[in-house]
């Protein structure tokens, strides 16, 4: 299965256009993310969205927004100045705002709730784990 999740920053304003034949919406934008190789410049990736997702992205996301994108990676071969060059792009299925904001900004999926507060302190969680281990019968372990 071809599925990829990346976190990055939108570096070009999403551009909305429509196909000629059936007027299907398409939005294209460039996403910048950190290079996994130290001391190298950030990587750029062309991101494409279709249909209602494309319209929503054009309306809600702008250059400079930090996002998490999920979709399918694709490699295309293009000819440039007589040379064949491979170019990667991503077709989006979901997009999420990276910085905390209203969950209504989530597009292409059900809303996510992000709760960073823990109802128990670390010490209380460790005590609960210890009690759980003590109550289990460990004689059935096969090693």
C-alpha positions as CSV (number, residue, x, y, z in Angstrom):
1,X,0.0,0.0,0.0
2,X,1.3,3.4,-0.9
3,X,0.7,5.7,2.0
4,X,2.8,8.5,3.4
5,X,2.5,11.0,6.3
6,X,4.7,14.1,6.4
7,X,4.9,17.2,8.5
8,X,6.0,20.5,6.9
9,X,5.3,24.1,6.1
10,X,3.3,25.3,3.1
11,X,5.7,27.5,1.1
12,X,3.5,28.5,-1.8
13,X,-0.1,29.7,-1.7
14,X,-2.5,26.8,-2.7
15,X,-3.5,27.3,-6.3
16,X,-7.1,26.2,-7.2
17,X,-8.0,25.3,-10.8
18,X,-10.6,23.1,-12.5
19,X,-10.3,20.4,-15.2
20,X,-11.6,21.3,-18.6
21,X,-13.9,18.3,-19.1
22,X,-15.9,17.9,-15.9
23,X,-14.8,20.9,-13.9
24,X,-13.2,18.8,-11.1
25,X,-11.3,21.0,-8.6
26,X,-7.6,20.6,-8.2
27,X,-5.3,22.4,-5.8
28,X,-1.5,22.4,-6.0
29,X,1.0,23.7,-3.4
30,X,4.6,23.2,-2.4
31,X,5.4,21.8,1.0
32,X,8.8,22.2,2.7
33,X,10.0,19.7,5.3
34,X,13.3,19.1,7.1
35,X,16.0,17.1,5.2
36,X,16.9,13.9,7.0
37,X,20.6,14.5,6.1
38,X,22.2,17.0,8.5
39,X,23.4,20.4,7.1
40,X,21.4,19.9,3.8
41,X,18.7,22.4,2.8
42,X,15.0,21.5,3.4
43,X,13.2,19.3,0.9
44,X,10.3,20.5,-1.3
45,X,7.4,18.4,-2.4
46,X,4.6,19.2,-4.7
47,X,1.2,18.4,-3.1
48,X,-2.0,17.9,-5.1
49,X,-5.6,17.6,-3.8
50,X,-8.7,16.8,-5.7
51,X,-12.4,17.6,-5.4
52,X,-13.9,19.1,-2.3
53,X,-10.6,18.6,-0.4
54,X,-9.0,20.9,-3.0
55,X,-11.6,23.6,-2.5
56,X,-11.3,23.4,1.3
57,X,-7.5,23.6,1.2
58,X,-7.6,26.7,-1.0
59,X,-10.0,28.4,1.4
60,X,-8.4,27.4,4.8
61,X,-4.7,27.0,4.3
62,X,-2.2,29.6,3.3
63,X,1.6,30.1,2.8
64,X,3.4,29.7,6.1
65,X,0.9,27.3,7.7
66,X,2.5,24.2,9.3
67,X,0.5,21.0,8.5
68,X,0.6,17.3,8.5
69,X,-0.3,15.7,5.2
70,X,-1.3,12.2,4.4
71,X,-1.5,10.7,0.9
72,X,0.1,8.7,-1.9
73,X,3.6,9.4,-3.2
74,X,4.1,9.4,-6.9
75,X,7.3,9.6,-9.1
76,X,6.9,11.3,-12.5
77,X,9.6,11.4,-15.2
78,X,9.8,14.8,-16.9
79,X,12.0,16.0,-19.7
80,X,13.9,19.2,-18.9
81,X,16.5,20.7,-21.2
82,X,16.9,17.4,-23.0
83,X,17.4,15.4,-19.8
84,X,15.0,13.1,-18.1
85,X,14.4,14.0,-14.5
86,X,12.4,12.3,-11.8
87,X,10.0,14.4,-9.7
88,X,8.1,13.4,-6.6
89,X,4.6,14.6,-5.8
90,X,1.9,13.6,-3.3
91,X,-1.8,13.2,-3.9
92,X,-3.5,14.2,-0.6
93,X,-6.2,12.2,1.2
94,X,-6.0,14.2,4.5
95,X,-4.5,17.4,5.8
96,X,-4.3,18.5,9.5
97,X,-3.1,21.8,11.0
98,X,0.2,21.1,12.9
99,X,-0.1,23.9,15.4
100,X,-2.9,23.8,18.0
101,X,-6.1,25.3,16.6
102,X,-9.8,24.6,16.3
103,X,-10.4,21.0,15.2
104,X,-12.8,22.3,12.5
105,X,-9.6,22.9,10.4
106,X,-9.1,19.2,9.9
107,X,-10.0,18.4,6.3
108,X,-10.5,15.0,4.7
109,X,-11.2,13.0,7.9
110,X,-13.2,12.9,11.0
111,X,-12.3,15.6,13.6
112,X,-9.4,14.8,15.9
113,X,-9.3,15.8,19.6
114,X,-5.9,16.5,21.0
115,X,-5.6,16.4,24.7
116,X,-2.1,16.8,26.0
117,X,-3.1,16.8,29.7
118,X,-2.9,13.5,31.5
119,X,-5.4,12.7,34.2
120,X,-2.8,10.9,36.3
121,X,0.7,12.0,37.3
122,X,3.7,9.8,36.3
123,X,4.0,8.4,39.8
124,X,0.3,7.5,39.9
125,X,0.6,5.7,36.5
126,X,3.6,3.7,37.7
127,X,1.7,2.7,40.8
128,X,-1.3,1.5,38.7
129,X,1.1,-0.5,36.5
130,X,2.7,-2.2,39.5
131,X,-0.7,-3.1,41.0
132,X,-1.8,-4.6,37.7
133,X,1.3,-6.8,37.5
134,X,0.9,-8.0,41.1
135,X,-2.7,-9.1,40.4
136,X,-1.9,-11.1,37.3
137,X,-0.8,-14.8,37.5
138,X,2.6,-14.9,36.0
139,X,2.9,-18.7,36.2
140,X,1.4,-19.1,32.7
141,X,4.3,-17.3,31.0
142,X,5.9,-19.9,28.5
143,X,9.6,-19.0,29.2
